[in-house]
Amino acid sequence: MEKELLTLLKSYPTVVKSTNIVDFVNFDERLSAVDYLAVNTIGVSEGIVEFIPDNEPPTEDEVYCWIWAIRPDLSKELLVLDISEDFRILLNSYIDNDMKRFWNHIN
């Protein structure tokens, strides 16, 4: 999967169909968490999600959060990147199926 992450980092989609999002059942919680780290970078419409970063070009954090929101199966690969401590806690919380830990951390 490391190769998939590198490919996405070089060329990520800006619009993704909801049906193509990994672990879509938990997307709302990921979206809320991402919105805390990179405010309003993801838009949701009928059947799609869209990457709408505040910065041009997007910051690395915005890109990492976007990729994680649509591809949480790449969480472990994202952990090896130079990421913020908050994002690291978020990823580990997701991996451990303990999102409460992240929410407690930010509060």
N, C-alpha and C positions, 0 to 999 in steps of 0.2 A: 504494500500500500504506500510505501514511501515514494515510489515512482508516481503514484496517483497524486499525492500531495504536491510534489514538485511540478507536475503538469498543471495542476490547478493554480499554483502560485504564479506560474508564468502566464496563464491565460484562463481566468475564471469567468464563468457565465455571469451576466448581470440580471438575467431573468430565468427563473426555474419554475417549472410546473410543480404544483403541490405533490402530484403523484410521483415525482422524481426525487423528493426529499427523503433522505434516509431517516428512519425512525420518526415519521411524520406524527405519530401519536403523541410524542413528547415535544413537538415543535413549539407550541405556545410557551412552554416553560423556558426552552432555549432562547426564544425570541425575547422574553422578559429579561433574561440574564444578559443577553447581548445588548439590549437597550440600556442596561445599567453601565456597561463598559464602553460602548460606542453608540451614543444616543442617536436614535432615529436614522440608523443606516440601512434598515430593512423595511420595505413597504410590503404590505399584504393586500392583494386584491383577489377577486373571485378566481380561484384555481391557480394562482401564481404568487410567487414572492419575487421581490425586486431589490437589487442592491442599489441603494441611493445614498452614497457616502456624502458627508459634509465637505470633505476636502477633495481637491483636484490637483494632483492625483490623490487617490485615497491613501490614508496612512496605513502602515503595516498592520496596526491593531484593527482597523476597520476591515481590511482584507481577511485577516486571520479569523475575526469574529464571523464574518460572512461565510467563509468556507466551513467553519465549525457548525454554523446554524443549519446549513444544507447537507453537510457531510460529517455528522458527529462520529461516524465510524473511524474518522481520521484523528480522533482525540489524542491517542498515544503518540502519533507522528508529530502533531502540533506541539506537544510538550517538549520536544527537543529543540524547538526554535527559541529565539530570544524574545520571550513574551513577558508581560507584566505579571506581578505576583497575584493580582486579582484573577487574571485569566488562567493562571496555573492552578489556582484553587478551584476555579470553575470547572476546568477540564478534569481534574482529579475527582471532584465531587460527582461529575457525570459518570466517569469510569467506574467509581465505587457505588453507583446507584444511590447516592446520598446527597441530593441537591439541597437538602435542608442545611447541610454544612456550609454551602456557598451563601445561602440566604442569611444564615447566622453571621457569617464573616462580614457581609456588607452592612449589616445592621449593627 
